[in-house]
Amino acid sequence: MLAVMSNGKTGAPCGACRELMVQLMPTTYKDIEIMLDYEQDKVVALGELTPEWWIG
């Protein structure tokens, strides 16, 4: 997943986008890869950005 900010840089998706991805893929959302920084090639899993308490 790639979120492009208003300044043209990549970053984390907003909370509403994260929630939609969780709802669309409830059993595998933790495996969705998000590119936080294209220039640094930094990728994290949605599971790292979305705490368990928030889902339950």
LUMDOMAR-20662 format. One record per residue (C-alpha): x, y, z; residue in one letter. Coordinates in nm, 2 decimals. Each point is the difference from the previous one (the first is absolute). Layout:
N
+--------+--------+--------+------+
|     c1 |     c2 |     c3 | rest |
+--------+--------+--------+------+
|      X |      Y |      Z |    A |
...
+--------+--------+--------+------+
END
This chain:
56
+--------+--------+--------+------+
|     c1 |     c2 |     c3 | rest |
+--------+--------+--------+------+
|   0.00 |   0.00 |   0.00 |    M |
|   0.13 |   0.34 |  -0.09 |    L |
|  -0.14 |   0.32 |   0.15 |    A |
|   0.12 |   0.32 |  -0.16 |    V |
|  -0.02 |   0.31 |   0.22 |    M |
|  -0.08 |   0.36 |  -0.13 |    S |
|   0.37 |   0.08 |  -0.01 |    N |
|   0.06 |  -0.29 |  -0.24 |    G |
|   0.18 |  -0.22 |   0.26 |    K |
|  -0.13 |  -0.34 |   0.11 |    T |
|  -0.13 |  -0.07 |   0.35 |    G |
|  -0.23 |  -0.20 |   0.22 |    A |
|  -0.37 |  -0.02 |  -0.11 |    P |
|  -0.25 |   0.18 |   0.21 |    C |
|  -0.21 |  -0.18 |   0.27 |    G |
|  -0.31 |  -0.02 |  -0.23 |    A |
|   0.21 |  -0.17 |  -0.27 |    C |
|   0.15 |  -0.24 |   0.26 |    R |
|  -0.34 |  -0.09 |   0.13 |    E |
|  -0.13 |  -0.07 |  -0.36 |    L |
|   0.30 |  -0.23 |  -0.07 |    M |
|  -0.07 |  -0.19 |   0.33 |    V |
|  -0.37 |  -0.03 |  -0.09 |    Q |
|   0.08 |  -0.13 |  -0.35 |    L |
|   0.26 |  -0.25 |   0.11 |    M |
|  -0.09 |  -0.08 |   0.37 |    P |
|   0.22 |  -0.31 |   0.02 |    T |
|   0.30 |   0.12 |  -0.20 |    T |
|   0.01 |   0.37 |   0.05 |    Y |
|   0.32 |  -0.03 |   0.21 |    K |
|   0.19 |  -0.11 |  -0.31 |    D |
|  -0.08 |   0.30 |  -0.22 |    I |
|   0.32 |   0.18 |  -0.08 |    E |
|   0.01 |   0.37 |   0.02 |    I |
|   0.29 |   0.21 |  -0.14 |    M |
|   0.06 |   0.27 |   0.25 |    L |
|   0.29 |   0.16 |  -0.18 |    D |
|   0.06 |  -0.07 |  -0.37 |    Y |
|   0.34 |   0.18 |   0.00 |    E |
|   0.13 |  -0.21 |   0.29 |    Q |
|  -0.18 |  -0.31 |  -0.12 |    D |
|  -0.16 |  -0.04 |   0.35 |    K |
|  -0.29 |  -0.25 |   0.01 |    V |
|  -0.21 |  -0.10 |   0.30 |    V |
|  -0.29 |  -0.24 |   0.04 |    A |
|  -0.34 |   0.14 |   0.09 |    L |
|   0.00 |  -0.22 |   0.31 |    G |
|   0.29 |   0.21 |   0.13 |    E |
|  -0.20 |   0.33 |  -0.05 |    L |
|  -0.33 |  -0.13 |   0.13 |    T |
|  -0.02 |  -0.10 |   0.37 |    P |
|  -0.21 |  -0.30 |   0.10 |    E |
|  -0.21 |   0.19 |   0.25 |    W |
|  -0.12 |   0.23 |  -0.28 |    W |
|  -0.14 |  -0.29 |  -0.20 |    I |
|  -0.19 |  -0.18 |   0.28 |    G |
+--------+--------+--------+------+
END
